[in-house]
Amino acid sequence: MDAESLSDTPLPSLLQGRFSGPAEFAEMIRMAFATAAAQGWREIILSDSSFEDWPLGERVVAQSLNDWSKSGRKLTMLARSYDEVLRRHARFVTWRRTWAHIVECRGNTSISADDLPSALWSPSWVFQRLDLERCAGVAGPEAARRVVLKERLDECLRRSSPAFPATTLGI
């Protein structure tokens, strides 16, 4: 099988269809990072207004990210603000510092929360929260879903600038 047909193969461990509620949302993120590590996803894009309700600080997520982190991998994050990441996700902040060479963080405070998707994109599978209040959305490996989300994220990334530095230099 070539890489294109592999990316269209459904991933049995990942949700396909609708999700609802904070617990299901958090578990889906844990499974996505575990699958990314197991399958060697080369690129991941995370997008959210603040990432405050993502389980980024959990030990299991940090371990999955460590397992995923290899040469040739790239994680891009896009947020309005990273204040909640710094406040709530200490393990992730430490991991980001260690792996700064494969992590690009972008920010845009002028974009509205409605215009910034709460989503995870990979070449194989994506999810997007469509209702932030109820923590509900859709997920799946369908090519059309991946393309539409990637185009929207690319537009948001074009309007962003570097943010959330791995280290802070003092004077």
Protein Blocks (a to p, Z undefined) as FASTA:
>chain_A
ZZklmmmpccfkbccdjdedjklmmmmmmmmmmmmmmnopabdcdddfklmmpcklpmkl
mmmmmmmpcghiacddddfbfklmmmmmmmlmmmmmmmmmmcccdddfkbcfklmccddd
dfkbccddfblknopadddjbfklmmmmmmmmmmmmmmpccehifbdcdZZ
